[in-house]
């Protein structure tokens, strides 16, 4: 496995019905998660999450991809170079 990277995964979920699936995915990768913050933005009917993760790039990309495959869930990653 490659060198670990520090990253932030930003997630916008347009449908709260996907919350159990999102939480399940985050639980699977929990050993790599440093912290997370979730904000239900009720005025817009969405949830916004920031997940700080310290893991190999392959793991970060896999988690981001799995989150983004959920209908109405958008995920992007910002990775550090260190």
Buried (B, 14 or more C-beta within 10 A) or exposed (E): EEEBBBBBBBBBBBEBEBBEBBEEBBEEBEEBBEEBEBEBEEEEEBBBBBBBBBBBBEBBBBBBEBBBEBEEBEBEBEBEEE
